Amino acid sequence: MPDRLEVMREDLLKAGLSPAHVHRYLRELTEHRDDIVAHLTAKGAEPHLAWAEADRRLGSNDALLLPMLADRRFRSLAARWPALFYLALPLICQLILVAVGLGVLLAATETPLRAIIIDLGHGLRLLTYTAPIALAMALFTFSHRRRASQSWPVAGALASAVLAAMITINVLPSLPDQPGEISVAIGFPALLPLLVIGTLVLLPTSIRR
């Protein structure tokens, strides 16, 4: 039979409470229950009877859950603003990654790395395609730890895949009669990258099942 406090942990996490607050609260309940058991056994009670009495003195699950569920301060930020954490934040991270990558490419044109600027451009393109996969794994891990619904992580993962397929990075080396060019454009998503990345970002959901 599962420990009632572990059952309560699942209930509190599914309700959107912060794992840190849940851990602290259940640790306090565990310590209180252990103190009751130690007190009763010291007075000569059988261990199994002491545990049963300690559980009774703690109160019902509903009574123990209510204070935590009623106080919004204990809800995690991700539960309060899921669109921000699961949708907006990953997209912002992707755009920052592209901006930093372009900055590195531009800086490389003033160094001996200019000789491999095309390879660096290919590397940045690959990075923009793999970033949604890493972000999706982080989103699904984050939501699983909080026992949250998979709806927002799936939406965030797919949005990241779409953005990656929309970004086009062009790197042209400088020639004697033509200056080089480093450019980025956001347009209609390319179908093949969209299908491949979209499939890969959703793989964690199928593995968990």
C-alpha positions in Angstrom: 0.0 0.0 0.0 1.5 3.4 -1.0 2.4 5.9 1.6 -0.4 8.4 1.9 2.1 11.2 1.9 3.4 10.1 -1.5 -0.1 10.0 -2.8 -0.5 13.6 -1.5 2.7 14.6 -3.3 1.1 13.5 -6.6 -2.1 15.4 -5.8 -0.3 18.6 -4.9 2.0 18.5 -8.0 -0.9 17.8 -10.3 -2.7 20.8 -8.8 0.2 23.0 -10.0 2.0 23.5 -6.7 5.8 24.2 -6.8 7.8 21.1 -6.2 10.0 22.9 -3.7 6.9 23.9 -1.6 5.5 20.4 -1.9 8.8 18.8 -0.7 9.1 21.2 2.2 5.5 20.6 3.3 5.6 16.8 3.1 9.0 16.8 4.9 7.3 18.7 7.8 4.4 16.2 7.9 6.8 13.3 7.8 8.9 14.6 10.6 5.7 15.3 12.7 4.4 11.8 12.0 7.8 10.3 12.9 7.7 12.2 16.2 4.3 10.8 17.0 5.4 7.3 16.2 8.5 7.7 18.4 6.5 9.0 21.3 3.9 6.2 21.1 6.5 3.4 20.7 8.4 4.9 23.7 5.2 4.5 25.7 5.0 0.8 24.7 2.8 0.8 21.7 3.3 -1.7 18.9 5.0 -0.2 15.9 2.2 -0.9 13.5 -0.4 0.5 15.9 1.8 3.5 16.5 1.9 4.2 12.7 -1.8 3.8 12.4 -2.4 6.2 15.3 0.1 8.7 13.9 -1.7 8.7 10.6 -5.0 9.2 12.4 -3.7 12.2 14.3 -2.4 13.8 11.2 -5.9 14.1 9.9 -7.5 13.3 6.6 -5.8 13.8 3.3 -8.4 16.5 2.3 -7.7 18.4 5.5 -4.0 18.3 4.9 -4.2 19.3 1.3 -6.6 22.2 1.7 -4.1 24.8 3.2 -1.7 24.2 0.4 -4.3 24.2 -2.4 -6.1 27.3 -1.0 -2.9 29.5 -1.0 -2.0 30.7 -4.5 1.5 31.6 -3.2 2.4 27.9 -3.3 1.5 27.5 -7.0 4.5 27.4 -9.3 5.1 30.2 -11.8 4.8 27.6 -14.7 1.3 26.7 -13.5 0.2 30.4 -13.2 1.6 31.4 -16.7 2.0 28.2 -18.8 2.0 30.1 -22.1 5.0 32.2 -20.9 7.1 29.2 -19.7 6.2 26.6 -22.3 5.6 28.7 -25.4 7.1 32.2 -25.3 10.3 31.4 -23.4 11.5 28.7 -25.8 10.9 30.9 -28.8 12.8 33.7 -27.2 15.7 31.4 -26.4 15.8 30.3 -30.1 15.9 33.9 -31.4 18.6 34.8 -28.9 20.6 31.7 -30.1 20.3 32.8 -33.7 21.3 36.4 -32.8 24.4 35.2 -30.9 25.3 32.9 -33.7 25.2 35.7 -36.2 27.3 37.8 -34.0 29.9 35.0 -33.8 29.9 34.7 -37.6 30.3 38.5 -38.1 33.2 38.5 -35.5 34.8 35.5 -37.3 35.0 37.5 -40.6 37.7 39.7 -38.9 39.8 36.7 -37.8 41.6 33.8 -39.6 38.3 31.9 -39.1 37.1 33.7 -42.2 38.6 30.9 -44.2 36.0 28.5 -42.8 33.1 30.9 -42.7 31.0 28.7 -44.9 31.5 25.7 -42.5 30.6 28.0 -39.5 27.4 29.0 -41.3 26.5 25.3 -41.8 27.1 24.8 -38.1 24.8 27.6 -37.2 22.1 26.2 -39.4 22.5 22.8 -37.8 22.3 24.4 -34.4 19.0 26.2 -35.3 17.6 22.8 -36.3 18.7 20.9 -33.2 17.9 23.6 -30.7 14.1 22.8 -30.8 14.9 19.1 -29.9 16.9 20.1 -26.9 14.3 22.6 -25.8 11.5 20.0 -26.2 13.3 17.5 -24.0 13.8 20.3 -21.4 10.1 21.2 -21.6 8.8 17.6 -21.3 11.2 16.9 -18.4 10.1 20.1 -16.6 6.4 19.4 -17.0 6.8 15.7 -16.0 8.6 16.7 -12.8 5.6 18.9 -12.0 3.0 16.3 -13.2 1.6 19.0 -15.5 -0.5 18.5 -18.5 1.4 17.8 -21.7 -0.7 20.2 -23.8 1.5 23.3 -23.3 4.9 21.4 -23.7 3.6 19.9 -26.9 2.5 23.4 -28.2 5.9 24.8 -27.2 7.8 22.0 -28.9 5.8 22.3 -32.1 6.1 26.1 -32.1 9.9 25.8 -31.7 10.0 23.4 -34.7 8.0 25.8 -36.8 10.3 28.7 -36.0 13.4 26.6 -36.8 11.9 25.7 -40.2 11.1 29.4 -40.8 14.7 30.6 -40.3 17.0 30.8 -43.2 20.7 31.6 -42.8 22.8 32.5 -45.8 26.6 32.8 -45.7 28.4 33.8 -48.8 32.2 34.2 -48.8 33.9 37.3 -50.2 35.3 37.0 -53.7 37.8 39.3 -55.5 34.9 41.1 -57.3 32.1 40.5 -54.8 31.8 41.2 -51.1 30.7 38.4 -48.8 27.3 38.3 -47.2 25.8 37.0 -43.9 22.1 37.2 -43.7 19.1 35.7 -41.9 15.5 35.7 -42.9 12.3 34.5 -41.4 9.7 33.3 -43.9 7.3 30.5 -44.7 8.5 27.3 -43.0 10.4 24.8 -45.2 8.3 21.6 -45.4 11.1 19.0 -45.0 12.8 20.5 -42.0 9.4 21.1 -40.4 8.4 17.5 -40.8 11.7 16.1 -39.5 12.1 18.5 -36.6 8.4 18.3 -35.7 8.7 14.5 -35.5 11.8 14.6 -33.4 10.5 17.1 -30.9 7.5 14.9 -30.2 9.5 11.7 -29.7 9.8 12.2 -25.9 6.0 12.0 -25.6 5.9 8.6 -27.4 8.8 7.2 -25.4 7.1 8.2 -22.1 4.0 6.3 -23.1 
